[in-house]
Amino acid sequence: MVQGTTSDAGKSTLVAAICRVLYRRGVRVVPFKPQNMALNSAVTVDGGEIGRAQAVQAEAAGLLPHTDMNPVLLKPNSDTGCQVIIHGKVACNLEAHGYHAYKPTAMRAVLASWQRLQRQYDCIVVEGAGSPAEINLREGDIANMGFAEAADCPVLLIADIDRGGVFAHIVGTLALLSASEGQRVIGFVINRFRGDIALLQPGLDWLEQETGKPVIGVLPYLHGLHIEAEDAIPLNALSQAENRENRLRIIVPVLPHISNHTDFDALRLHPQVDFQFVPLSAEIPAADLIILSGSKNVRGDLQHLINHRWPQAISKHLRYGGKLLGICGGFQMLGQQIHDPYALEGEAGSSTGLGWLEMETTLESHKQLSQAQGKLAFADANVSGYEIHMGVTTGEALLRPALYLAGKAEGAMSADNQIAGTYLHGLFDEPESTHAWLLWAGLNHASKNFNYRDLREASLNRLADCVEQHLDWQKLNPLI
């Protein structure tokens, strides 16, 4: 099990790397995260929903994602509440105190998945959540040491040296563990190191002497590495591209409950695109294409857009010939009304949409989860991805579809070809689909050579090469 001294210490990345190393060695390896809290999710081969990070780790292990890889997924829809997904399906909506009482039920689901994976695989690489030193959450813990104790699992502790205080993070974390939990920690991995390792060595020697535990490895900072983010918006995506000349300008407002922002990774990394995530309160830059993303609280995030005057900016953008695309929740916002009669994402009620497409959406209790393949309606291009939504959309706008999935019309496109919307996530993963959308948005010389999936695969192998080189496998191999 990989646990971290902090969030974003590198747990997800290290698990993916170890999975790829073992997969290349011919080991039947599978990733596992008992409990994940994230708004980036993926649809599994068995028709459920798991955290996006576990889907990436499954890819690293040469597997299709399955609900047993992440039996408990929490999707926040407010500051204190979340949708609880068990074995890929929505179980309930709970506030924080309610979930604390629900943990024994969640733990039974976790152990059931764990036991099924044990019967199928040679090795399970487990990812913790946050930090095991969150003592206020220790009682009933199912995400970190509570699981490790129940499963009798050894633990690697990873810490991020790039943010500073790495020795304090490690020693402080150990100090807050119980005696039996501390004994489970078999060693440390220091992540994102840049500089001369000789200058770090005295600190490593001190750490091993102070704790009596080995440093299993120091991983270098890998510049330009792309691994899909578990949840947080990539910080480098908030800044402007260094060379903006001749690039298509695309902006995405950062909604408070933005979900599945990994949809845009293929655009962020495309050499002909100047892509920006724009905070709602920031000045809205000029763009060729504005994309409204998915959201876990569509009506609430729509109101935030209105409060920050984005509708006025989008209207001006459209008057000057710009294009507008909505994906999932962003698609729903483009319509005339959004109804939530069962209070699935907040208070029951209805909201007036942005009104650019003649349609309305009603949120229903059954979540639609599916993997999908098809064609774009406006270009001869294949598209593939997945749908995760509780909204059912109807209206005249759907008579002009944006896609055809399994031969059925999906999404909508305005009569003037300026506005489009779809429920499909992964819209830009297929190279030909990306090419067609960039042409639609105004990039007249869009390259056909950029392949996001090839880049993702190369990144996993680059990551695995690094981990294979810099971890002490003589210490790890006996534990696998």
C-alpha positions, 0 to 999 in steps of 0.5 A, a space after each residue: 500500500 502507498 500512503 502519503 504524508 499529504 494530498 498530492 504527494 504522488 500516491 496515484 502516480 507511484 501506484 500507476 508506476 509500480 503497476 506498469 513495472 510489474 505488468 512489464 515483468 509479467 505479473 498479474 497486478 491490479 490497482 486498488 483504492 478503498 475510498 476515493 473522493 474525487 469529481 474526476 471519474 470513469 465508467 468501468 467495463 462492468 457498467 459502474 463508476 470509479 475514480 479517474 485515477 484508478 482507471 489510469 492505474 488499470 491502464 498501467 496494469 494492462 487492464 480494463 477498469 472495474 468497480 472492484 478497483 475503487 469500491 467507494 467513491 465520494 463525489 462532493 456536491 457541496 462543502 459538507 455533502 457528497 454522493 456516495 457510490 458503492 461498487 460503481 452505483 449511487 447508494 445515497 447522498 450524505 453529509 459528513 457526519 452521516 458518512 461517518 456513521 455509514 463507514 462500517 457499511 462502506 468497509 464491508 464493500 471495501 473488503 468484499 472487493 479486496 477479497 475478490 481481487 485477491 482471488 484473481 491477481 498475483 499482486 494488489 497495489 493499494 493507494 491511500 487517501 490524503 494522509 494517515 495522520 489525520 487523527 480526527 478521521 482515524 476512528 472507523 478509517 477505511 482509506 488508510 491505516 484502517 484498511 492496512 490493518 484490516 488487510 494486513 498490508 505493508 505500507 510505503 510512505 511517500 512525501 513530496 520534497 518539492 513543497 518543502 519540509 519533507 523530513 518534518 512531513 515524514 517524521 511528523 506522520 510517523 509520530 501521529 500513528 499508533 505503534 502497530 500502524 507505525 510498524 506497518 511502514 516499511 520505508 519511505 519514498 521521496 518524490 519530485 527531487 531536483 538537484 544534487 542527490 549528494 546534498 540530500 544524502 545527509 538528510 536521508 542518513 539522518 532520517 533512516 537513523 531517526 526512524 529506523 526505516 529505510 529510504 526506498 528511493 528518491 524520485 526525480 522531478 520529471 519535467 513535462 510528464 503527463 499523468 491524468 490528475 486525480 482531482 485537482 486542476 493542474 496548476 500549469 494549466 492556469 497560466 498562458 502558453 508561452 508561445 501563443 502565435 498561431 494557436 487556437 485559443 480555448 478557455 474553460 471557466 473553473 466551476 466550483 464543482 467542476 468534474 471530469 476536467 481530464 476531458 481537456 487534457 488532449 487540448 491542453 497538450 496539443 501543440 496548436 492550442 493555447 488552453 487556459 482554465 480561467 477562475 470565475 473571478 478572473 478577467 475573461 480573456 479573448 478566445 476562439 472557443 469557450 467550453 463549459 465543463 461537467 459539474 457535480 452541482 449544475 444549477 449551483 455552478 450555473 448561478 456562479 457563472 451568472 454571478 461572475 457575468 460569464 453569460 454577458 462575456 459569452 454573448 459578446 464572444 458569440 457576436 464576434 463569431 466565437 464557438 461555444 461547446 458544453 459537455 455534460 453539465 455544461 451541455 445542460 446549462 446551454 438549455 432553457 431550464 434545468 429541473 432538480 425535483 428530487 434535490 439530487 444536487 442541492 435544493 429541489 427546484 428549477 433554474 433558468 438556463 443560458 438559453 442558447 439551445 432550445 431544450 431543457 433537462 430534468 435530473 432523475 435519480 437513476 444515473 446513466 453510465 455507459 461507454 460509447 463509440 460513434 461518429 461526429 455528426 458534422 465530420 467523418 470522424 470516429 469518437 469514443 468515450 463515456 457518459 456519466 449523468 443524471 440528467 435527461 434532456 429533451 427539446 427541439 435542439 436535439 433534432 440537430 445532433 452533434 454526434 451519433 453514438 451506436 447509430 443514435 443521435 446524441 447532443 445538439 448543435 445550433 442552426 448557425 453551427 456556433 454552439 454545440 453540446 454533448 453528454 460524452 466525456 472523452 470527446 477529444 481522446 480520438 485523434 480524428 475527433 480532436 482534429 474535427 473539433 479544432 477545425 470546427 472551432 476555427 483552426 484551419 490548419 489543424 494537425 492530424 499527427 497529435 495522438 493523445 493516447 500515444 502520449 499517455 502510454 509513453 508517459 506511463 512507460 517513462 514513469 515506470 522507467 524512472 521508478 524502476 531505476 530509482 526505487 530499491 527493488 531488492 527491498 520491495 521484491 520480497 514484499 510483492 
